[in-house]
């Protein structure tokens, strides 16, 4: 079978200066050069982010398995005849950590599983302690920010740079969308295309530039749809675009009628290591308990008339909570118990099982019960995409597809760098040359403005680079010579 192709592909990668022809010696269109240049810029910016997100994403996808492997002595217990009341288990943890406050409890979710109690202090510590639900023995604790999965989660979300890192990752995800779409255009089959080099890589070719081009482009095309879904769903977690899009997730007004609301939002229940609230409910106000109690002077967190954990768990199961869920304790005398299970956390593999239940801490009244049936169309789409993003929703098939995507991201990133290194002119960055067509520049600006409406931070960064490229780089001889 012939291994030649007659369509436009990624430009030559042999060491040579940039030229205005394609590998098949056809003239390169002005639009092709524009797209190629922006593909280059997007790759230049996103390489470190894509590699980091791919590696940390792999760890996060297997976080339950990794934590069970490393912390088996804390997670797994020998089943006994009868579990201790959860209030007693909680009291033992509070006695062992008198300087810390309990913020969350995860009841034993299987016969051989421990109870997890999350604690914090005035310095913002994020510690999980584990107790044997049958004997009440403390099984140890760990600082969630220092575990492998904890560091991976922080890296994946903020690049260890806090809010600045969050914004950088949001911008990088947007640029990765540009990288993907522009890559599809460069790959798109032209007249006379063959299967080899389009749908299958020509790994047997003796032409090194064709070999690297196919290894870079063809696998990326096969996974491009899943990559776009992963990038967009990942942006729903970002601090800017993610919060902006949560206004699309609404619930019937009657659900909150005659329920006192606090100024805090449900997302305030999230901890550095635990996604307590499902995405769909993060922007909803927390209800308040209707009858404030007063301190009894007993164990921390106990108030006169307050219901206990065992009663909360009974209510949670009655209100269709899944097998594994968290209980956030009331933060003050007006707070509520919040039962939650999120596909964005470690509790669920199925987005349709998400649940959020607010319970009055004194009367035990259910103030709100939100599940899949109450979600808006946007909320359902985001929740499902998040579960797919984390390799959960469709079991083993989802994980295999996500692992293939991760391998493709790493492989295409490495091959892209190799391609650039081989074709770059000596002493120059070697960006593809930009045509002088004003019409194309106007079109590029229009595209940036549209992106700016949909993704404000991304659009602003793209417009900034566009203006730098048009007004400075191409007009300053030194920059034009170095960058290309």
C-alpha beads as a LAMMPS data file, in Angstrom:
LAMMPS data file: protein, C-alpha beads

484 atoms
483 bonds

1 atom types
1 bond types

-500.0 500.0 xlo xhi
-500.0 500.0 ylo yhi
-500.0 500.0 zlo zhi

Masses

1 110.0

Atoms # bond

1 1 1 0.000 0.000 0.000
2 1 1 1.291 3.446 -0.852
3 1 1 2.582 5.495 2.031
4 1 1 2.364 8.844 0.254
5 1 1 -0.278 11.458 0.910
6 1 1 -1.370 14.475 -1.067
7 1 1 -2.978 16.669 1.550
8 1 1 -1.904 19.449 3.837
9 1 1 -0.220 18.291 7.021
10 1 1 1.825 19.788 9.785
11 1 1 4.758 21.638 8.156
12 1 1 8.229 20.092 7.686
13 1 1 10.187 19.192 10.801
14 1 1 13.636 18.703 9.330
15 1 1 16.158 21.389 10.446
16 1 1 15.482 24.173 7.980
17 1 1 14.136 27.728 7.920
18 1 1 10.427 28.255 7.648
19 1 1 9.111 28.220 4.083
20 1 1 5.725 28.851 2.570
21 1 1 5.156 25.341 1.243
22 1 1 3.588 22.197 2.649
23 1 1 5.395 18.833 2.758
24 1 1 3.919 17.932 -0.623
25 1 1 5.455 21.125 -2.088
26 1 1 2.067 22.814 -2.545
27 1 1 1.875 26.547 -1.721
28 1 1 0.821 27.201 1.884
29 1 1 -2.333 29.303 2.189
30 1 1 -2.357 32.410 4.355
31 1 1 -5.037 30.916 6.600
32 1 1 -2.957 27.768 7.069
33 1 1 0.011 29.861 8.184
34 1 1 -2.159 31.783 10.655
35 1 1 -3.533 28.581 12.150
36 1 1 -0.061 27.000 12.259
37 1 1 1.386 30.026 14.071
38 1 1 -1.374 29.956 16.685
39 1 1 -0.997 26.195 17.067
40 1 1 2.679 26.881 17.771
41 1 1 1.938 29.609 20.329
42 1 1 -0.677 27.442 22.074
43 1 1 1.722 24.514 22.278
44 1 1 4.529 26.712 23.584
45 1 1 2.372 27.922 26.479
46 1 1 0.489 24.733 27.351
47 1 1 3.300 22.129 27.304
48 1 1 4.197 22.337 31.035
49 1 1 0.546 22.551 32.074
50 1 1 -0.590 19.624 29.942
51 1 1 2.191 17.395 31.241
52 1 1 1.419 18.361 34.849
53 1 1 -2.346 17.899 34.430
54 1 1 -1.894 14.523 32.719
55 1 1 0.404 13.131 35.419
56 1 1 -1.547 14.471 38.400
57 1 1 -4.825 13.488 36.740
58 1 1 -3.639 9.892 36.595
59 1 1 -2.977 9.930 40.338
60 1 1 -6.358 11.494 41.058
61 1 1 -8.184 8.931 38.917
62 1 1 -6.725 6.154 41.061
63 1 1 -6.818 8.050 44.375
64 1 1 -9.101 5.556 46.123
65 1 1 -6.926 2.615 45.111
66 1 1 -3.686 4.411 45.996
67 1 1 -4.953 5.538 49.386
68 1 1 -6.232 2.044 50.168
69 1 1 -2.823 0.644 49.225
70 1 1 -0.775 3.093 51.305
71 1 1 -3.197 3.552 54.225
72 1 1 -4.794 0.127 54.409
73 1 1 -4.132 0.002 58.169
74 1 1 -6.325 3.109 58.565
75 1 1 -9.049 2.198 56.090
76 1 1 -9.712 -1.510 56.621
77 1 1 -10.940 -3.115 59.846
78 1 1 -12.002 -6.567 60.984
79 1 1 -15.812 -6.682 61.101
80 1 1 -17.274 -7.267 64.555
81 1 1 -20.707 -8.207 65.835
82 1 1 -21.925 -4.676 66.543
83 1 1 -20.808 -1.157 65.677
84 1 1 -20.467 1.469 68.375
85 1 1 -22.848 4.422 68.143
86 1 1 -21.348 7.102 65.880
87 1 1 -21.731 9.691 68.618
88 1 1 -19.439 7.569 70.792
89 1 1 -16.927 7.154 67.959
90 1 1 -16.926 10.920 67.426
91 1 1 -16.469 11.580 71.157
92 1 1 -13.362 9.379 71.215
93 1 1 -11.817 11.322 68.345
94 1 1 -12.625 14.641 70.015
95 1 1 -10.991 13.465 73.235
96 1 1 -7.853 12.462 71.318
97 1 1 -7.653 15.803 69.474
98 1 1 -8.889 18.398 71.989
99 1 1 -7.214 21.320 70.182
100 1 1 -8.903 20.609 66.871
101 1 1 -12.471 20.991 65.583
102 1 1 -14.407 18.322 63.743
103 1 1 -15.717 19.548 60.393
104 1 1 -16.738 16.344 58.648
105 1 1 -17.478 12.685 59.305
106 1 1 -17.603 9.882 56.753
107 1 1 -19.456 6.941 58.324
108 1 1 -18.217 3.421 57.722
109 1 1 -19.580 2.585 54.264
110 1 1 -18.846 -1.150 54.267
111 1 1 -18.591 -3.843 56.946
112 1 1 -14.769 -3.750 56.829
113 1 1 -14.329 0.018 56.557
114 1 1 -13.318 2.484 59.286
115 1 1 -15.046 5.742 60.147
116 1 1 -13.204 8.827 58.938
117 1 1 -13.300 12.078 60.921
118 1 1 -11.857 15.248 59.401
119 1 1 -10.451 17.888 61.738
120 1 1 -9.047 21.377 61.450
121 1 1 -7.590 24.043 63.726
122 1 1 -7.048 27.795 63.778
123 1 1 -4.019 27.401 61.489
124 1 1 -6.153 25.723 58.813
125 1 1 -4.847 22.182 59.263
126 1 1 -6.567 19.483 57.186
127 1 1 -6.246 16.214 59.106
128 1 1 -8.167 12.952 58.760
129 1 1 -8.382 10.610 61.759
130 1 1 -9.683 7.048 61.538
131 1 1 -11.523 5.004 64.133
132 1 1 -12.501 1.334 64.244
133 1 1 -16.330 1.444 64.347
134 1 1 -16.480 -1.840 66.294
135 1 1 -13.878 -1.277 69.006
136 1 1 -13.566 2.512 69.020
137 1 1 -9.786 2.187 68.669
138 1 1 -8.036 5.071 66.919
139 1 1 -6.248 3.804 63.818
140 1 1 -4.094 6.863 63.195
141 1 1 -4.315 10.113 61.294
142 1 1 -2.760 11.877 58.330
143 1 1 -2.249 15.397 57.030
144 1 1 -4.280 15.369 53.818
145 1 1 -2.189 18.106 52.223
146 1 1 0.975 15.985 52.434
147 1 1 -0.265 12.733 50.913
148 1 1 0.508 11.801 47.312
149 1 1 -3.110 12.230 46.283
150 1 1 -3.447 15.442 48.294
151 1 1 -0.443 17.026 46.577
152 1 1 -1.704 15.798 43.190
153 1 1 -5.110 17.396 43.810
154 1 1 -3.516 20.708 44.797
155 1 1 -1.163 20.661 41.811
156 1 1 -4.006 19.772 39.471
157 1 1 -6.141 22.639 40.724
158 1 1 -3.721 25.450 41.500
159 1 1 -0.213 24.465 40.353
160 1 1 0.720 25.051 44.044
161 1 1 0.280 28.812 43.411
162 1 1 -3.110 29.422 45.017
163 1 1 -5.553 31.671 43.167
164 1 1 -2.869 32.752 40.696
165 1 1 -2.244 29.131 39.799
166 1 1 -5.971 28.527 39.414
167 1 1 -6.211 31.391 36.905
168 1 1 -3.137 30.164 35.034
169 1 1 -4.599 26.682 34.685
170 1 1 -7.913 28.134 33.479
171 1 1 -6.059 30.116 30.805
172 1 1 -3.927 27.090 29.906
173 1 1 -7.051 24.939 29.487
174 1 1 -8.469 27.548 27.116
175 1 1 -5.252 27.652 25.126
176 1 1 -5.304 23.847 24.998
177 1 1 -8.726 24.119 23.337
178 1 1 -7.142 26.434 20.756
179 1 1 -4.302 23.915 20.383
180 1 1 -6.746 21.072 19.769
181 1 1 -8.999 22.900 17.300
182 1 1 -6.070 24.363 15.337
183 1 1 -4.439 20.917 15.287
184 1 1 -7.590 19.440 13.773
185 1 1 -7.503 22.088 11.050
186 1 1 -3.855 21.367 10.240
187 1 1 -4.602 17.631 10.102
188 1 1 -7.883 17.934 8.187
189 1 1 -7.744 15.695 5.063
190 1 1 -7.469 17.519 1.756
191 1 1 -8.079 16.324 -1.781
192 1 1 -6.511 12.946 -2.523
193 1 1 -6.016 11.952 1.127
194 1 1 -5.166 8.345 1.976
195 1 1 -5.921 6.374 5.142
196 1 1 -2.247 6.238 6.066
197 1 1 -1.161 9.517 7.575
198 1 1 -4.772 10.517 8.227
199 1 1 -6.357 7.769 10.318
200 1 1 -3.313 5.539 10.789
201 1 1 0.290 6.642 11.411
202 1 1 2.960 5.650 8.896
203 1 1 5.362 4.183 11.437
204 1 1 7.178 2.170 8.759
205 1 1 8.249 5.201 6.754
206 1 1 11.931 6.018 6.338
207 1 1 11.176 9.743 6.261
208 1 1 11.795 11.003 9.828
209 1 1 9.681 14.155 9.466
210 1 1 6.675 12.115 8.288
211 1 1 7.234 9.586 11.088
212 1 1 7.233 12.281 13.772
213 1 1 4.308 14.147 12.177
214 1 1 2.098 11.067 12.154
215 1 1 3.072 10.046 15.675
216 1 1 2.175 13.558 16.816
217 1 1 -1.072 14.123 14.920
218 1 1 -2.915 10.864 14.317
219 1 1 -3.336 9.650 17.948
220 1 1 -4.285 13.197 18.970
221 1 1 -7.070 13.255 16.377
222 1 1 -8.543 9.998 17.683
223 1 1 -8.760 11.395 21.232
224 1 1 -9.583 15.027 20.359
225 1 1 -13.285 14.738 21.256
226 1 1 -12.564 13.336 24.720
227 1 1 -9.814 15.934 25.194
228 1 1 -12.192 18.823 24.431
229 1 1 -14.778 17.376 26.840
230 1 1 -12.087 16.974 29.507
231 1 1 -10.779 20.527 29.061
232 1 1 -14.198 22.167 29.174
233 1 1 -15.415 20.074 32.114
234 1 1 -12.183 20.822 33.973
235 1 1 -12.778 24.546 33.555
236 1 1 -16.032 24.242 35.510
237 1 1 -13.861 23.801 38.627
238 1 1 -11.831 26.943 38.066
239 1 1 -12.300 29.923 40.320
240 1 1 -13.350 32.385 37.611
241 1 1 -15.178 30.622 34.759
242 1 1 -16.401 27.849 37.052
243 1 1 -18.113 30.261 39.438
244 1 1 -19.498 32.263 36.527
245 1 1 -21.131 29.194 34.942
246 1 1 -22.744 28.066 38.201
247 1 1 -25.405 30.729 37.758
248 1 1 -26.789 28.419 35.031
249 1 1 -27.490 25.786 37.669
250 1 1 -30.802 26.723 39.273
251 1 1 -33.377 24.928 41.391
252 1 1 -37.108 25.454 41.842
253 1 1 -37.798 28.435 44.086
254 1 1 -40.269 26.376 46.100
255 1 1 -37.401 24.203 47.276
256 1 1 -36.216 27.104 49.449
257 1 1 -39.578 28.553 50.502
258 1 1 -39.809 29.357 54.208
259 1 1 -36.281 28.065 54.819
260 1 1 -33.977 30.527 56.608
261 1 1 -30.840 31.130 54.521
262 1 1 -27.353 32.117 55.644
263 1 1 -24.935 34.304 53.718
264 1 1 -22.580 31.337 53.262
265 1 1 -22.747 29.228 50.121
266 1 1 -22.633 25.451 49.983
267 1 1 -19.135 25.554 48.466
268 1 1 -17.890 26.858 51.836
269 1 1 -18.246 23.268 53.111
270 1 1 -15.479 22.091 50.765
271 1 1 -12.125 21.433 52.407
272 1 1 -8.656 21.551 50.797
273 1 1 -8.780 17.768 50.361
274 1 1 -12.495 16.992 50.035
275 1 1 -15.048 18.110 47.444
276 1 1 -18.041 18.066 49.770
277 1 1 -20.616 19.773 47.595
278 1 1 -21.652 18.553 44.142
279 1 1 -20.855 21.184 41.489
280 1 1 -24.542 21.818 40.830
281 1 1 -25.184 22.947 44.415
282 1 1 -22.036 24.950 45.190
283 1 1 -23.626 28.340 44.513
284 1 1 -26.717 27.650 46.637
285 1 1 -27.004 29.368 50.046
286 1 1 -26.718 27.204 53.127
287 1 1 -29.967 26.998 55.102
288 1 1 -29.996 27.786 58.809
289 1 1 -31.381 25.775 61.705
290 1 1 -34.559 27.401 62.944
291 1 1 -34.068 27.071 66.699
292 1 1 -30.667 28.082 68.013
293 1 1 -29.457 26.168 71.018
294 1 1 -26.820 26.962 73.568
295 1 1 -23.629 25.263 74.664
296 1 1 -24.014 22.505 77.224
297 1 1 -20.426 22.767 78.353
298 1 1 -19.843 19.196 77.221
299 1 1 -17.847 17.895 74.283
300 1 1 -17.033 20.414 71.609
301 1 1 -19.832 20.744 69.036
302 1 1 -22.580 19.436 71.353
303 1 1 -25.463 21.843 72.003
304 1 1 -28.666 21.566 73.996
305 1 1 -31.325 19.846 71.938
306 1 1 -28.953 18.995 69.102
307 1 1 -29.585 15.682 67.363
308 1 1 -26.693 13.228 67.180
309 1 1 -24.811 11.628 64.314
310 1 1 -26.742 8.383 64.526
311 1 1 -30.010 10.221 63.968
312 1 1 -28.479 12.199 61.095
313 1 1 -27.349 8.960 59.435
314 1 1 -30.825 7.471 59.823
315 1 1 -32.336 10.547 58.155
316 1 1 -29.693 10.459 55.401
317 1 1 -30.505 6.877 54.474
318 1 1 -34.222 7.650 54.556
319 1 1 -33.612 10.554 52.149
320 1 1 -31.900 8.310 49.547
321 1 1 -28.268 9.037 50.370
322 1 1 -25.926 6.625 48.548
323 1 1 -23.903 4.003 50.384
324 1 1 -20.886 6.272 50.838
325 1 1 -21.437 9.867 51.929
326 1 1 -20.044 12.665 54.094
327 1 1 -21.640 14.563 56.959
328 1 1 -20.537 18.176 57.443
329 1 1 -21.163 19.267 61.025
330 1 1 -22.867 22.573 61.908
331 1 1 -20.299 25.382 62.035
332 1 1 -22.216 27.313 64.720
333 1 1 -25.519 27.362 66.584
334 1 1 -27.378 28.419 63.417
335 1 1 -25.672 25.872 61.179
336 1 1 -27.043 22.646 59.739
337 1 1 -25.906 19.097 59.217
338 1 1 -25.176 18.586 55.531
339 1 1 -25.156 15.095 54.061
340 1 1 -23.361 15.033 50.704
341 1 1 -22.039 12.715 48.031
342 1 1 -20.348 14.109 44.939
343 1 1 -18.962 12.528 41.788
344 1 1 -16.249 15.188 41.941
345 1 1 -15.133 13.702 45.258
346 1 1 -14.025 10.227 46.257
347 1 1 -17.496 8.992 47.235
348 1 1 -19.249 8.361 43.917
349 1 1 -18.527 6.829 40.543
350 1 1 -21.957 7.694 39.157
351 1 1 -23.067 11.309 38.770
352 1 1 -26.751 10.324 38.822
353 1 1 -26.342 9.271 42.465
354 1 1 -25.227 12.714 43.689
355 1 1 -27.068 13.921 46.756
356 1 1 -27.118 16.947 49.067
357 1 1 -29.354 16.977 52.160
358 1 1 -29.481 19.846 54.683
359 1 1 -30.837 18.886 58.118
360 1 1 -31.831 21.176 60.986
361 1 1 -29.408 20.389 63.798
362 1 1 -32.118 20.590 66.489
363 1 1 -35.375 19.329 65.031
364 1 1 -33.932 16.933 62.452
365 1 1 -36.191 18.505 59.821
366 1 1 -34.975 18.108 56.233
367 1 1 -34.520 21.669 54.956
368 1 1 -33.454 20.685 51.429
369 1 1 -32.920 17.445 49.556
370 1 1 -31.260 17.877 46.165
371 1 1 -30.485 15.048 43.793
372 1 1 -30.219 14.280 40.097
373 1 1 -33.944 14.776 39.451
374 1 1 -33.751 18.362 40.727
375 1 1 -30.746 19.277 38.542
376 1 1 -31.151 21.589 35.568
377 1 1 -30.032 20.443 32.134
378 1 1 -26.758 22.353 32.480
379 1 1 -26.132 20.887 35.942
380 1 1 -26.722 17.354 34.666
381 1 1 -24.386 17.902 31.716
382 1 1 -21.630 19.299 33.945
383 1 1 -22.009 16.599 36.607
384 1 1 -21.843 13.868 33.958
385 1 1 -18.859 15.474 32.211
386 1 1 -17.004 15.772 35.533
387 1 1 -17.538 12.078 36.252
388 1 1 -16.256 11.236 32.755
389 1 1 -13.354 13.668 33.267
390 1 1 -12.261 11.688 36.329
391 1 1 -12.636 8.330 34.571
392 1 1 -15.581 7.198 36.704
393 1 1 -18.935 7.308 34.966
394 1 1 -18.657 4.275 32.691
395 1 1 -16.450 2.051 34.802
396 1 1 -13.492 0.255 33.240
397 1 1 -14.241 1.560 29.728
398 1 1 -14.078 5.141 31.008
399 1 1 -10.768 4.488 32.752
400 1 1 -9.198 2.845 29.713
401 1 1 -10.320 5.732 27.492
402 1 1 -8.964 8.281 29.981
403 1 1 -5.639 6.445 30.250
404 1 1 -5.374 6.439 26.441
405 1 1 -6.115 10.166 26.463
406 1 1 -3.435 10.781 29.095
407 1 1 -0.907 8.723 27.113
408 1 1 -1.804 10.672 23.974
409 1 1 -1.411 14.029 25.747
410 1 1 2.036 13.057 27.006
411 1 1 3.042 11.534 23.660
412 1 1 1.787 14.427 21.532
413 1 1 3.416 16.944 23.852
414 1 1 6.799 15.204 23.584
415 1 1 6.572 14.671 19.820
416 1 1 5.497 18.300 19.338
417 1 1 8.601 19.498 21.165
418 1 1 10.764 17.138 19.093
419 1 1 9.184 18.413 15.861
420 1 1 9.849 22.009 16.849
421 1 1 13.424 21.241 17.895
422 1 1 14.183 19.548 14.579
423 1 1 12.763 22.323 12.390
424 1 1 13.827 25.399 14.350
425 1 1 16.356 27.700 12.658
426 1 1 19.643 28.036 14.542
427 1 1 19.523 30.680 17.251
428 1 1 15.801 31.369 16.770
429 1 1 12.528 30.216 18.285
430 1 1 11.264 29.605 14.797
431 1 1 7.569 30.416 15.031
432 1 1 5.754 29.893 11.700
433 1 1 5.688 33.124 9.684
434 1 1 2.587 35.295 9.818
435 1 1 0.925 36.557 6.608
436 1 1 0.390 40.297 6.180
437 1 1 -3.286 40.006 5.252
438 1 1 -5.291 42.589 7.213
439 1 1 -8.466 40.643 6.466
440 1 1 -7.081 37.628 8.327
441 1 1 -6.118 39.793 11.287
442 1 1 -9.646 41.194 11.474
443 1 1 -10.998 37.645 11.427
444 1 1 -8.597 36.624 14.200
445 1 1 -9.712 39.587 16.336
446 1 1 -13.359 38.615 15.825
447 1 1 -12.617 35.066 16.970
448 1 1 -10.814 36.400 20.077
449 1 1 -13.792 38.610 20.930
450 1 1 -16.152 35.629 20.735
451 1 1 -13.828 33.584 22.950
452 1 1 -13.652 36.558 25.285
453 1 1 -17.410 36.412 25.795
454 1 1 -17.475 32.651 26.417
455 1 1 -14.160 32.396 28.312
456 1 1 -13.244 35.902 29.549
457 1 1 -9.787 35.106 30.951
458 1 1 -8.852 32.982 27.958
459 1 1 -10.155 35.553 25.468
460 1 1 -8.238 38.345 27.217
461 1 1 -4.996 36.354 27.086
462 1 1 -5.504 35.457 23.409
463 1 1 -6.237 39.062 22.507
464 1 1 -3.132 40.186 24.407
465 1 1 -0.914 37.764 22.504
466 1 1 -2.586 38.730 19.207
467 1 1 -1.883 42.420 19.805
468 1 1 1.694 41.712 20.897
469 1 1 2.221 39.647 17.771
470 1 1 0.698 42.233 15.426
471 1 1 1.885 45.478 17.027
472 1 1 5.259 44.545 18.484
473 1 1 6.802 41.232 17.394
474 1 1 6.305 41.693 13.663
475 1 1 7.380 45.382 13.833
476 1 1 10.510 45.079 15.991
477 1 1 13.333 43.599 13.856
478 1 1 15.129 41.872 16.737
479 1 1 11.958 40.183 18.011
480 1 1 10.837 39.284 14.515
481 1 1 14.206 37.687 13.810
482 1 1 14.321 35.708 17.060
483 1 1 10.692 34.606 17.250
484 1 1 9.978 34.257 13.551

Bonds

1 1 1 2
2 1 2 3
3 1 3 4
4 1 4 5
5 1 5 6
6 1 6 7
7 1 7 8
8 1 8 9
9 1 9 10
10 1 10 11
11 1 11 12
12 1 12 13
13 1 13 14
14 1 14 15
15 1 15 16
16 1 16 17
17 1 17 18
18 1 18 19
19 1 19 20
20 1 20 21
21 1 21 22
22 1 22 23
23 1 23 24
24 1 24 25
25 1 25 26
26 1 26 27
27 1 27 28
28 1 28 29
29 1 29 30
30 1 30 31
31 1 31 32
32 1 32 33
33 1 33 34
34 1 34 35
35 1 35 36
36 1 36 37
37 1 37 38
38 1 38 39
39 1 39 40
40 1 40 41
41 1 41 42
42 1 42 43
43 1 43 44
44 1 44 45
45 1 45 46
46 1 46 47
47 1 47 48
48 1 48 49
49 1 49 50
50 1 50 51
51 1 51 52
52 1 52 53
53 1 53 54
54 1 54 55
55 1 55 56
56 1 56 57
57 1 57 58
58 1 58 59
59 1 59 60
60 1 60 61
61 1 61 62
62 1 62 63
63 1 63 64
64 1 64 65
65 1 65 66
66 1 66 67
67 1 67 68
68 1 68 69
69 1 69 70
70 1 70 71
71 1 71 72
72 1 72 73
73 1 73 74
74 1 74 75
75 1 75 76
76 1 76 77
77 1 77 78
78 1 78 79
79 1 79 80
80 1 80 81
81 1 81 82
82 1 82 83
83 1 83 84
84 1 84 85
85 1 85 86
86 1 86 87
87 1 87 88
88 1 88 89
89 1 89 90
90 1 90 91
91 1 91 92
92 1 92 93
93 1 93 94
94 1 94 95
95 1 95 96
96 1 96 97
97 1 97 98
98 1 98 99
99 1 99 100
100 1 100 101
101 1 101 102
102 1 102 103
103 1 103 104
104 1 104 105
105 1 105 106
106 1 106 107
107 1 107 108
108 1 108 109
109 1 109 110
110 1 110 111
111 1 111 112
112 1 112 113
113 1 113 114
114 1 114 115
115 1 115 116
116 1 116 117
117 1 117 118
118 1 118 119
119 1 119 120
120 1 120 121
121 1 121 122
122 1 122 123
123 1 123 124
124 1 124 125
125 1 125 126
126 1 126 127
127 1 127 128
128 1 128 129
129 1 129 130
130 1 130 131
131 1 131 132
132 1 132 133
133 1 133 134
134 1 134 135
135 1 135 136
136 1 136 137
137 1 137 138
138 1 138 139
139 1 139 140
140 1 140 141
141 1 141 142
142 1 142 143
143 1 143 144
144 1 144 145
145 1 145 146
146 1 146 147
147 1 147 148
148 1 148 149
149 1 149 150
150 1 150 151
151 1 151 152
152 1 152 153
153 1 153 154
154 1 154 155
155 1 155 156
156 1 156 157
157 1 157 158
158 1 158 159
159 1 159 160
160 1 160 161
161 1 161 162
162 1 162 163
163 1 163 164
164 1 164 165
165 1 165 166
166 1 166 167
167 1 167 168
168 1 168 169
169 1 169 170
170 1 170 171
171 1 171 172
172 1 172 173
173 1 173 174
174 1 174 175
175 1 175 176
176 1 176 177
177 1 177 178
178 1 178 179
179 1 179 180
180 1 180 181
181 1 181 182
182 1 182 183
183 1 183 184
184 1 184 185
185 1 185 186
186 1 186 187
187 1 187 188
188 1 188 189
189 1 189 190
190 1 190 191
191 1 191 192
192 1 192 193
193 1 193 194
194 1 194 195
195 1 195 196
196 1 196 197
197 1 197 198
198 1 198 199
199 1 199 200
200 1 200 201
201 1 201 202
202 1 202 203
203 1 203 204
204 1 204 205
205 1 205 206
206 1 206 207
207 1 207 208
208 1 208 209
209 1 209 210
210 1 210 211
211 1 211 212
212 1 212 213
213 1 213 214
214 1 214 215
215 1 215 216
216 1 216 217
217 1 217 218
218 1 218 219
219 1 219 220
220 1 220 221
221 1 221 222
222 1 222 223
223 1 223 224
224 1 224 225
225 1 225 226
226 1 226 227
227 1 227 228
228 1 228 229
229 1 229 230
230 1 230 231
231 1 231 232
232 1 232 233
233 1 233 234
234 1 234 235
235 1 235 236
236 1 236 237
237 1 237 238
238 1 238 239
239 1 239 240
240 1 240 241
241 1 241 242
242 1 242 243
243 1 243 244
244 1 244 245
245 1 245 246
246 1 246 247
247 1 247 248
248 1 248 249
249 1 249 250
250 1 250 251
251 1 251 252
252 1 252 253
253 1 253 254
254 1 254 255
255 1 255 256
256 1 256 257
257 1 257 258
258 1 258 259
259 1 259 260
260 1 260 261
261 1 261 262
262 1 262 263
263 1 263 264
264 1 264 265
265 1 265 266
266 1 266 267
267 1 267 268
268 1 268 269
269 1 269 270
270 1 270 271
271 1 271 272
272 1 272 273
273 1 273 274
274 1 274 275
275 1 275 276
276 1 276 277
277 1 277 278
278 1 278 279
279 1 279 280
280 1 280 281
281 1 281 282
282 1 282 283
283 1 283 284
284 1 284 285
285 1 285 286
286 1 286 287
287 1 287 288
288 1 288 289
289 1 289 290
290 1 290 291
291 1 291 292
292 1 292 293
293 1 293 294
294 1 294 295
295 1 295 296
296 1 296 297
297 1 297 298
298 1 298 299
299 1 299 300
300 1 300 301
301 1 301 302
302 1 302 303
303 1 303 304
304 1 304 305
305 1 305 306
306 1 306 307
307 1 307 308
308 1 308 309
309 1 309 310
310 1 310 311
311 1 311 312
312 1 312 313
313 1 313 314
314 1 314 315
315 1 315 316
316 1 316 317
317 1 317 318
318 1 318 319
319 1 319 320
320 1 320 321
321 1 321 322
322 1 322 323
323 1 323 324
324 1 324 325
325 1 325 326
326 1 326 327
327 1 327 328
328 1 328 329
329 1 329 330
330 1 330 331
331 1 331 332
332 1 332 333
333 1 333 334
334 1 334 335
335 1 335 336
336 1 336 337
337 1 337 338
338 1 338 339
339 1 339 340
340 1 340 341
341 1 341 342
342 1 342 343
343 1 343 344
344 1 344 345
345 1 345 346
346 1 346 347
347 1 347 348
348 1 348 349
349 1 349 350
350 1 350 351
351 1 351 352
352 1 352 353
353 1 353 354
354 1 354 355
355 1 355 356
356 1 356 357
357 1 357 358
358 1 358 359
359 1 359 360
360 1 360 361
361 1 361 362
362 1 362 363
363 1 363 364
364 1 364 365
365 1 365 366
366 1 366 367
367 1 367 368
368 1 368 369
369 1 369 370
370 1 370 371
371 1 371 372
372 1 372 373
373 1 373 374
374 1 374 375
375 1 375 376
376 1 376 377
377 1 377 378
378 1 378 379
379 1 379 380
380 1 380 381
381 1 381 382
382 1 382 383
383 1 383 384
384 1 384 385
385 1 385 386
386 1 386 387
387 1 387 388
388 1 388 389
389 1 389 390
390 1 390 391
391 1 391 392
392 1 392 393
393 1 393 394
394 1 394 395
395 1 395 396
396 1 396 397
397 1 397 398
398 1 398 399
399 1 399 400
400 1 400 401
401 1 401 402
402 1 402 403
403 1 403 404
404 1 404 405
405 1 405 406
406 1 406 407
407 1 407 408
408 1 408 409
409 1 409 410
410 1 410 411
411 1 411 412
412 1 412 413
413 1 413 414
414 1 414 415
415 1 415 416
416 1 416 417
417 1 417 418
418 1 418 419
419 1 419 420
420 1 420 421
421 1 421 422
422 1 422 423
423 1 423 424
424 1 424 425
425 1 425 426
426 1 426 427
427 1 427 428
428 1 428 429
429 1 429 430
430 1 430 431
431 1 431 432
432 1 432 433
433 1 433 434
434 1 434 435
435 1 435 436
436 1 436 437
437 1 437 438
438 1 438 439
439 1 439 440
440 1 440 441
441 1 441 442
442 1 442 443
443 1 443 444
444 1 444 445
445 1 445 446
446 1 446 447
447 1 447 448
448 1 448 449
449 1 449 450
450 1 450 451
451 1 451 452
452 1 452 453
453 1 453 454
454 1 454 455
455 1 455 456
456 1 456 457
457 1 457 458
458 1 458 459
459 1 459 460
460 1 460 461
461 1 461 462
462 1 462 463
463 1 463 464
464 1 464 465
465 1 465 466
466 1 466 467
467 1 467 468
468 1 468 469
469 1 469 470
470 1 470 471
471 1 471 472
472 1 472 473
473 1 473 474
474 1 474 475
475 1 475 476
476 1 476 477
477 1 477 478
478 1 478 479
479 1 479 480
480 1 480 481
481 1 481 482
482 1 482 483
483 1 483 484
